[in-house]
Amino acid sequence: MTLATALAECITPRRGAACTVGELLPTLPEDDRAALADALADHRLSSAAIERILKAEGLRVGAGALGRHRRKDCKCSATV
């Protein structure tokens, strides 16, 4: 078995609802949604920094969830 074959076989489709970040984004006003999307795309900002800002605004999303969403390693990567 080649490495490519082994890696292809271990990929399982993600099913279900979006991740915490994916669930939050559509609930935000358009300007906040765009600002958060820009922040997630800007890797000068750490996920921990974004988490602190969200927490200060009363939004609960962990740095881990933010990191997975940024890496496209969450449920959203299969549904978006």
BABAFI-555661 format. One record per residue (C-alpha): residue in three letters; y negated, x negated, z; residue number from 0. Coordinates in nm, 4 decimals. Last residue first. Layout:
# BABAFI-555661
<site residu="Ala" Y="Y" X="X" Z="Z" num="NUM"/>
...
# end
This chain:
# BABAFI-555661
<site residu="Val" Y="-2.4849" X="1.9274" Z="0.3444" num="79"/>
<site residu="Thr" Y="-2.1449" X="2.0497" Z="0.4651" num="78"/>
<site residu="Ala" Y="-1.9300" X="1.7374" Z="0.4537" num="77"/>
<site residu="Ser" Y="-2.1928" X="1.4937" Z="0.5795" num="76"/>
<site residu="Cys" Y="-2.3068" X="1.7584" Z="0.8251" num="75"/>
<site residu="Lys" Y="-1.9896" X="1.7188" Z="1.0331" num="74"/>
<site residu="Cys" Y="-2.1025" X="1.3731" Z="1.1410" num="73"/>
<site residu="Asp" Y="-2.0766" X="1.0178" Z="1.0110" num="72"/>
<site residu="Lys" Y="-2.3733" X="1.0408" Z="0.7786" num="71"/>
<site residu="Arg" Y="-2.5034" X="0.7205" Z="0.9383" num="70"/>
<site residu="Arg" Y="-2.8219" X="0.9002" Z="1.0474" num="69"/>
<site residu="His" Y="-2.6197" X="1.1969" Z="1.1743" num="68"/>
<site residu="Arg" Y="-2.3946" X="0.9666" Z="1.3755" num="67"/>
<site residu="Gly" Y="-2.6975" X="0.7911" Z="1.5232" num="66"/>
<site residu="Leu" Y="-2.8703" X="1.1170" Z="1.6162" num="65"/>
<site residu="Ala" Y="-2.5529" X="1.2456" Z="1.7801" num="64"/>
<site residu="Gly" Y="-2.5237" X="0.9245" Z="1.9801" num="63"/>
<site residu="Ala" Y="-2.8917" X="0.9330" Z="2.0764" num="62"/>
<site residu="Gly" Y="-2.8388" X="1.2740" Z="2.2306" num="61"/>
<site residu="Val" Y="-3.0114" X="1.5937" Z="2.1239" num="60"/>
<site residu="Arg" Y="-3.1741" X="1.8167" Z="2.3831" num="59"/>
<site residu="Leu" Y="-3.5131" X="1.9469" Z="2.2731" num="58"/>
<site residu="Gly" Y="-3.7811" X="2.0070" Z="2.5381" num="57"/>
<site residu="Glu" Y="-4.0570" X="1.8193" Z="2.3549" num="56"/>
<site residu="Ala" Y="-4.0197" X="1.5189" Z="2.5879" num="55"/>
<site residu="Lys" Y="-3.6460" X="1.5305" Z="2.5090" num="54"/>
<site residu="Leu" Y="-3.7192" X="1.5104" Z="2.1364" num="53"/>
<site residu="Ile" Y="-3.9398" X="1.2055" Z="2.1897" num="52"/>
<site residu="Arg" Y="-3.6813" X="1.0371" Z="2.4135" num="51"/>
<site residu="Glu" Y="-3.4021" X="1.1079" Z="2.1618" num="50"/>
<site residu="Ile" Y="-3.6127" X="0.9601" Z="1.8804" num="49"/>
<site residu="Ala" Y="-3.6552" X="0.6419" Z="2.0842" num="48"/>
<site residu="Ala" Y="-3.2816" X="0.6295" Z="2.1579" num="47"/>
<site residu="Ser" Y="-3.2022" X="0.6750" Z="1.7879" num="46"/>
<site residu="Ser" Y="-3.4114" X="0.3680" Z="1.7214" num="45"/>
<site residu="Leu" Y="-3.7208" X="0.3841" Z="1.5043" num="44"/>
<site residu="Arg" Y="-3.7611" X="0.1018" Z="1.2503" num="43"/>
<site residu="His" Y="-3.4684" X="0.2692" Z="1.0766" num="42"/>
<site residu="Asp" Y="-3.6957" X="0.5315" Z="0.9233" num="41"/>
<site residu="Ala" Y="-3.4684" X="0.7984" Z="0.7717" num="40"/>
<site residu="Leu" Y="-3.4264" X="0.9784" Z="1.1039" num="39"/>
<site residu="Ala" Y="-3.8024" X="0.9654" Z="1.1599" num="38"/>
<site residu="Asp" Y="-3.8666" X="1.1166" Z="0.8166" num="37"/>
<site residu="Ala" Y="-3.6206" X="1.3989" Z="0.8851" num="36"/>
<site residu="Leu" Y="-3.7863" X="1.4560" Z="1.2235" num="35"/>
<site residu="Ala" Y="-4.1325" X="1.4738" Z="1.0664" num="34"/>
<site residu="Ala" Y="-4.0104" X="1.7079" Z="0.7913" num="33"/>
<site residu="Arg" Y="-3.8513" X="1.9425" Z="1.0453" num="32"/>
<site residu="Asp" Y="-4.1649" X="1.9284" Z="1.2616" num="31"/>
<site residu="Asp" Y="-4.3827" X="2.0253" Z="0.9637" num="30"/>
<site residu="Glu" Y="-4.1445" X="2.3033" Z="0.8566" num="29"/>
<site residu="Pro" Y="-4.1139" X="2.4606" Z="1.2017" num="28"/>
<site residu="Leu" Y="-3.7829" X="2.3705" Z="1.3628" num="27"/>
<site residu="Thr" Y="-3.4726" X="2.5904" Z="1.3669" num="26"/>
<site residu="Pro" Y="-3.3365" X="2.4459" Z="1.0410" num="25"/>
<site residu="Leu" Y="-3.3269" X="2.0938" Z="1.1913" num="24"/>
<site residu="Leu" Y="-3.1532" X="2.1755" Z="1.5198" num="23"/>
<site residu="Glu" Y="-2.8100" X="2.2710" Z="1.3857" num="22"/>
<site residu="Gly" Y="-2.7926" X="1.9606" Z="1.1689" num="21"/>
<site residu="Val" Y="-2.8944" X="1.7476" Z="1.4651" num="20"/>
<site residu="Thr" Y="-2.6264" X="1.9016" Z="1.6868" num="19"/>
<site residu="Cys" Y="-2.3636" X="1.8617" Z="1.4158" num="18"/>
<site residu="Ala" Y="-2.3112" X="2.1262" Z="1.1494" num="17"/>
<site residu="Ala" Y="-2.0546" X="2.3961" Z="1.2021" num="16"/>
<site residu="Gly" Y="-1.6931" X="2.3652" Z="1.1073" num="15"/>
<site residu="Arg" Y="-1.4964" X="2.1319" Z="0.8935" num="14"/>
<site residu="Arg" Y="-1.4976" X="1.7601" Z="0.8350" num="13"/>
<site residu="Pro" Y="-1.2559" X="1.6529" Z="0.5647" num="12"/>
<site residu="Thr" Y="-1.0072" X="1.3872" Z="0.6671" num="11"/>
<site residu="Ile" Y="-1.0221" X="1.0369" Z="0.5278" num="10"/>
<site residu="Cys" Y="-0.7164" X="0.8363" Z="0.6355" num="9"/>
<site residu="Glu" Y="-0.5525" X="0.8544" Z="0.2939" num="8"/>
<site residu="Ala" Y="-0.8480" X="0.6997" Z="0.1122" num="7"/>
<site residu="Leu" Y="-0.8542" X="0.4075" Z="0.3559" num="6"/>
<site residu="Ala" Y="-0.4853" X="0.3360" Z="0.3060" num="5"/>
<site residu="Thr" Y="-0.5156" X="0.3603" Z="-0.0708" num="4"/>
<site residu="Ala" Y="-0.8137" X="0.1249" Z="-0.0838" num="3"/>
<site residu="Leu" Y="-0.6401" X="-0.1238" Z="0.1443" num="2"/>
<site residu="Thr" Y="-0.3441" X="-0.1306" Z="-0.0898" num="1"/>
<site residu="Met" Y="0.0000" X="0.0000" Z="0.0000" num="0"/>
# end
